[in-house]
Amino acid sequence: MALAFYSITGQTRRFLAKTGLDAYEITDADPYHAMNAPYLLVVPTYDDEMLEPVIEFLGYQNNARDLQGVAGGGNRNFNELYIHNAKDIARGLDVPVVFDFEFNGTAADMAQFQKVVRQFESQKSRS
Ligand SMILES: Cc1cc2nc3c(=O)[nH]c(=O)nc-3n(C[C@H](O)[C@H](O)[C@H](O)COP(=O)(O)O)c2cc1C
């Protein structure tokens, strides 16, 4: 299962690096990259306008259609705003929120996320 992520202060990037999974990083300079395959998106949480490059990415070619699920990184101190961008994107594109984690994740988060990715991978190979 392909992965795409966005990171502003590096926590999400660190989380993905720790999982050892290959993942495409959406950049501010050029968010126009076509995934051309089913993928999961991992996004941190900020005010909506901070996620504009992710919205540009999702609007590019078939990226919205290929999206299978969204994982959110955030900080639970934000209470009801915890991972609100991941939830909004998932709701808007009718896909599930597949995982959430704080900052760059714990060892348990890494293991659980790897499991989620493997599950999507096996669903994909059955379809
Ligand atoms: C200005 C600012 C606003 C944030 N707002 C939220 C929020 O609304 N909800 C949330 O769950 N986390 C929020 N966070 C926490 C970040 O999403 C969290 O630290 C995340 O791991 C950052 O990922 P990144 O380093 O990959 O950008 C905020 C952080 C900052 C600095």
The ligand as an SDF file (V2000), in Angstrom:
LIG
                    3D

 31 33  0  0  0  0  0  0  0  0999 V2000
    0.0450   25.9660   15.8040 C   0  0  0  0  0  0  0  0  0  0  0  0
   -0.2930   24.5270   16.0800 C   0  0  0  0  0  0  0  0  0  0  0  0
   -1.6200   24.1320   16.0320 C   0  0  0  0  0  0  0  0  0  0  0  0
   -1.9790   22.7900   16.2760 C   0  0  0  0  0  0  0  0  0  0  0  0
   -3.3010   22.4300   16.2510 N   0  0  0  0  0  0  0  0  0  0  0  0
   -3.6570   21.1470   16.5400 C   0  0  0  0  0  0  0  0  0  0  0  0
   -5.0260   20.7500   16.5490 C   0  0  0  0  0  0  0  0  0  0  0  0
   -5.9390   21.5400   16.3050 O   0  0  0  0  0  0  0  0  0  0  0  0
   -5.3130   19.4540   16.8200 N   0  0  0  0  0  0  0  0  0  0  0  0
   -4.3360   18.5160   17.0850 C   0  0  0  0  0  0  0  0  0  0  0  0
   -4.6760   17.3560   17.3030 O   0  0  0  0  0  0  0  0  0  0  0  0
   -3.0200   18.8760   17.0890 N   0  0  0  0  0  0  0  0  0  0  0  0
   -2.6600   20.1520   16.8160 C   0  0  0  0  0  0  0  0  0  0  0  0
   -1.3390   20.5130   16.8220 N   0  0  0  0  0  0  0  0  0  0  0  0
   -0.3170   19.4860   17.1240 C   0  0  0  0  0  0  0  0  0  0  0  0
    0.3770   18.9720   15.8560 C   0  0  0  0  0  0  0  0  0  0  0  0
   -0.5540   18.4780   14.9060 O   0  0  0  0  0  0  0  0  0  0  0  0
    1.3170   17.8360   16.2560 C   0  0  0  0  0  0  0  0  0  0  0  0
    2.3720   18.3690   17.0430 O   0  0  0  0  0  0  0  0  0  0  0  0
    1.9010   17.1030   15.0590 C   0  0  0  0  0  0  0  0  0  0  0  0
    2.6530   15.9980   15.5220 O   0  0  0  0  0  0  0  0  0  0  0  0
    2.7940   17.9910   14.1900 C   0  0  0  0  0  0  0  0  0  0  0  0
    3.1960   17.2320   13.0730 O   0  0  0  0  0  0  0  0  0  0  0  0
    4.3710   17.7220   12.0960 P   0  0  0  0  0  0  0  0  0  0  0  0
    5.5890   17.9580   12.9690 O   0  0  0  0  0  0  0  0  0  0  0  0
    4.5750   16.5650   11.1650 O   0  0  0  0  0  0  0  0  0  0  0  0
    3.9380   18.9700   11.4140 O   0  0  0  0  0  0  0  0  0  0  0  0
   -0.9730   21.8400   16.5800 C   0  0  0  0  0  0  0  0  0  0  0  0
    0.3710   22.2510   16.6180 C   0  0  0  0  0  0  0  0  0  0  0  0
    0.7130   23.5760   16.3940 C   0  0  0  0  0  0  0  0  0  0  0  0
    2.1560   23.9890   16.4750 C   0  0  0  0  0  0  0  0  0  0  0  0
  1  2  1  0
  2  3  1  0
  2 30  2  0
  3  4  2  0
  4  5  1  0
  4 28  1  0
  5  6  2  0
  6  7  1  0
  6 13  1  0
  7  8  2  0
  7  9  1  0
  9 10  1  0
 10 11  2  0
 10 12  1  0
 12 13  2  0
 13 14  1  0
 14 15  1  0
 14 28  1  0
 15 16  1  0
 16 17  1  0
 16 18  1  0
 18 19  1  0
 18 20  1  0
 20 21  1  0
 20 22  1  0
 22 23  1  0
 23 24  1  0
 24 25  2  0
 24 26  1  0
 24 27  1  0
 28 29  2  0
 29 30  1  0
 30 31  1  0
M  END
$$$$
